[in-house]
């Protein structure tokens, strides 16, 4: 199959993002913490300091507002066919499995597709997983600022129909401890690891 120029560029960008991610794991895994995380240990990094964006009700949200809770942050979009719904489901299941302690877990979803992800759509989407999860939506510039803070890659990929597109994006979750410090980078498809690392942070590590 012959690929057009845009497809080749998209593949090259995705490959570059993957290599950057692998480098991140090598540099940061196991640094700065005695906790036995299953994901990549980000304790002590100087980026991923927080976010500032409006939720679906128009209220400004920041990481500081969730102090006292373990926050799991994910960048995605509602039309994502697999990675996003799977991650949200795994997070909801991990929270539910914790029983009463699950009240100290906060899911935060930042859309990388604000053009299509309206506030009502985001609200309905997250309600399918857990009504306590918070969806954040900003302008194109605000989204880029938030993504850059967490070294998150995202880009439009043209679809088969004129004007249609999907979104390539970093498939991982960022976990903060109850003091608002970024601690873990959890790769997609590791639901058991996500649950274990949340439990580790709830236990005070």
SEBA-128468 format. One record per residue (C-alpha): residue number from 0; residue in one letter; chain; x, y, z. Coordinates in steps of 0.05 Angstrom, whole numbers. Layout:
BEGIN
    n  res  chain       u       v       w
  NUM    A      A       X       Y       Z
...
This chain:
BEGIN
    n  res  chain       u       v       w
    0    X      A       0       0       0
    1    X      A      28      68     -20
    2    X      A      26     121      34
    3    X      A      14     194      19
    4    X      A      59     249      45
    5    X      A      15     267     104
    6    X      A      12     194     127
    7    X      A      88     188     123
    8    X      A      96     252     164
    9    X      A      46     226     215
   10    X      A      83     161     222
   11    X      A     149     197     230
   12    X      A     121     242     284
   13    X      A      90     183     321
   14    X      A     157     146     318
   15    X      A     193     207     345
   16    X      A     143     213     402
   17    X      A     153     139     418
   18    X      A     228     146     420
   19    X      A     221     207     466
   20    X      A     177     167     511
   21    X      A     226     110     515
   22    X      A     281     159     532
   23    X      A     238     187     587
   24    X      A     230     117     618
   25    X      A     305     105     616
   26    X      A     320     172     649
   27    X      A     266     172     702
   28    X      A     250     100     720
   29    X      A     262      88     793
   30    X      A     292     157     808
   31    X      A     281     197     871
   32    X      A     234     149     907
   33    X      A     236      86     949
   34    X      A     165      68     927
   35    X      A     160       4     886
   36    X      A     118      32     829
   37    X      A     100     -12     771
   38    X      A      98      47     723
   39    X      A     156      95     710
   40    X      A     175     132     773
   41    X      A     173     207     759
   42    X      A     187     230     830
   43    X      A     229     292     829
   44    X      A     220     314     756
   45    X      A     215     389     746
   46    X      A     158     386     694
   47    X      A      86     363     701
   48    X      A      74     414     755
   49    X      A       0     422     744
   50    X      A     -55     448     700
   51    X      A    -102     508     695
   52    X      A    -163     499     651
   53    X      A    -239     504     654
   54    X      A    -284     445     667
   55    X      A    -349     430     630
   56    X      A    -388     477     676
   57    X      A    -341     535     661
   58    X      A    -305     533     728
   59    X      A    -230     541     728
   60    X      A    -194     479     754
   61    X      A    -123     470     779
   62    X      A     -85     413     809
   63    X      A     -83     448     877
   64    X      A    -159     441     883
   65    X      A    -150     366     890
   66    X      A    -100     365     946
   67    X      A    -112     306     992
   68    X      A    -130     261     934
   69    X      A     -90     217     887
   70    X      A    -102     249     819
   71    X      A     -98     209     754
   72    X      A     -91     255     693
   73    X      A    -104     231     622
   74    X      A    -101     268     556
   75    X      A    -151     241     504
   76    X      A    -213     255     464
   77    X      A    -284     228     462
   78    X      A    -282     198     392
   79    X      A    -221     157     409
   80    X      A    -239      85     390
   81    X      A    -199      46     442
   82    X      A    -144      77     484
   83    X      A    -186     131     518
   84    X      A    -248      90     536
   85    X      A    -204      32     559
   86    X      A    -163      77     604
   87    X      A    -224     111     634
   88    X      A    -257      43     647
   89    X      A    -194      16     680
   90    X      A    -189      78     724
   91    X      A    -263      72     744
   92    X      A    -254      -2     761
   93    X      A    -191      13     802
   94    X      A    -228      66     841
   95    X      A    -288      22     853
   96    X      A    -244     -36     876
   97    X      A    -216       8     931
   98    X      A    -283      15     966
   99    X      A    -289      76    1011
  100    X      A    -215      93     997
  101    X      A    -235     105     925
  102    X      A    -265     172     946
  103    X      A    -193     196     951
  104    X      A    -180     182     877
  105    X      A    -195     236     826
  106    X      A    -196     224     751
  107    X      A    -181     284     707
  108    X      A    -190     282     631
  109    X      A    -162     337     587
  110    X      A    -187     335     515
  111    X      A    -137     343     459
  112    X      A    -195     354     411
  113    X      A    -231     416     437
  114    X      A    -255     430     367
  115    X      A    -305     372     371
  116    X      A    -307     357     445
  117    X      A    -360     405     470
  118    X      A    -375     413     543
  119    X      A    -440     373     540
  120    X      A    -406     318     501
  121    X      A    -349     312     551
  122    X      A    -397     312     609
  123    X      A    -438     255     580
  124    X      A    -376     217     560
  125    X      A    -344     215     629
  126    X      A    -411     200     662
  127    X      A    -407     133     628
  128    X      A    -347     115     670
  129    X      A    -352     154     736
  130    X      A    -393     218     749
  131    X      A    -338     244     795
  132    X      A    -286     246     739
  133    X      A    -271     317     716
  134    X      A    -266     337     643
  135    X      A    -225     398     623
  136    X      A    -230     435     558
  137    X      A    -189     494     535
  138    X      A    -174     534     472
  139    X      A    -124     507     423
  140    X      A     -69     548     456
  141    X      A     -89     527     527
  142    X      A     -90     455     506
  143    X      A     -21     461     476
  144    X      A       6     493     540
  145    X      A     -22     437     583
  146    X      A       4     383     537
  147    X      A      73     415     534
  148    X      A      76     417     610
  149    X      A      69     341     611
  150    X      A     110     328     548
  151    X      A      47     299     516
  152    X      A      45     289     440
  153    X      A     -19     298     400
  154    X      A     -35     313     327
  155    X      A     -92     309     278
  156    X      A     -91     251     228
  157    X      A    -134     262     166
  158    X      A    -190     212     158
  159    X      A    -217     177      96
  160    X      A    -271     229      85
  161    X      A    -258     302      69
  162    X      A    -254     342     133
  163    X      A    -254     281     178
  164    X      A    -197     265     225
  165    X      A    -174     225     285
  166    X      A    -123     244     338
  167    X      A     -56     212     352
  168    X      A     -37     224     424
  169    X      A       6     199     481
  170    X      A     -28     137     510
  171    X      A     -12     141     584
  172    X      A     -35     167     651
  173    X      A       0     214     699
  174    X      A     -10     200     773
  175    X      A      -1     251     828
  176    X      A       4     238     902
  177    X      A     -41     271     954
  178    X      A       9     329     960
  179    X      A       2     346     887
  180    X      A      69     318     865
  181    X      A      76     281     799
  182    X      A      98     210     816
  183    X      A      82     159     762
  184    X      A      77     153     686
  185    X      A      30      94     672
  186    X      A      30      65     602
  187    X      A     -35      47     566
  188    X      A     -61     -24     575
  189    X      A     -33     -34     645
  190    X      A     -97     -32     685
  191    X      A     -70     -76     741
  192    X      A      -8     -32     746
  193    X      A     -50      30     748
  194    X      A     -92       2     805
  195    X      A     -30     -21     843
  196    X      A       6      46     838
  197    X      A     -56      85     860
  198    X      A     -60      39     921
  199    X      A      14      51     935
  200    X      A       4     126     936
  201    X      A     -59     121     978
  202    X      A     -17      82    1028
  203    X      A      28     143    1035
  204    X      A      89     124     994
